[in-house]
Amino acid sequence: MGAEYFFLADINSCFCFPEKKQGLLERFTELEGARVIIVVKEVEGWYMAGVPDNNQRGARVPADTSDLTKEQFNAAIPKVFDSRIDCMIEILKLFDVNTAAGRNPSFQYFARRCGLLG
């Protein structure tokens, strides 16, 4: 492909990492296996994990977001946001990598692999 990238995917209903990764490599033949990263369970847990303690805007962030589902994420979106996407964009503006790594082992793995943590 000639560009630096990571391909992220939720594990969803797959039983294990290798099964999910193999399915993606078969579906997207241009992918390099080393660049595929599987998120446990859902990427919404990564978003929620990075919300700093001092900026939760009414949303209660669990100490561990590993098992956070899309439905739980959606239910936690404060009413001040017009949409789910608006909320996700605002989270990214204040996202704290170290906080996220402490709340979500899957994100911590990704952050270490990408050199985002010391």
BELVENUR-V877286 format. One record per residue. N is the residue number from 1. SS is DSSP state (a for helix, b for strand, c for the rest). Layout:
N,SS
N,SS
This chain:
1,c
2,c
3,c
4,c
5,c
6,c
7,b
8,b
9,b
10,b
11,c
12,c
13,c
14,c
15,c
16,c
17,a
18,a
19,a
20,a
21,a
22,a
23,a
24,a
25,a
26,a
27,a
28,c
29,c
30,c
31,c
32,c
33,a
34,a
35,a
36,b
37,b
38,b
39,b
40,c
41,c
42,c
43,a
44,a
45,a
46,a
47,a
48,a
49,a
50,c
51,c
52,c
53,a
54,a
55,a
56,c
57,c
58,c
59,c
60,c
61,c
62,c
63,c
64,c
65,c
66,c
67,c
68,c
69,c
70,a
71,a
72,a
73,a
74,a
75,a
76,a
77,c
78,c
79,c
80,c
81,c
82,c
83,c
84,a
85,a
86,a
87,a
88,a
89,a
90,a
91,a
92,a
93,a
94,a
95,c
96,c
97,a
98,a
99,a
100,a
101,a
102,a
103,a
104,c
105,a
106,a
107,a
108,a
109,a
110,a
111,a
112,a
113,a
114,c
115,c
116,c
117,c
118,c
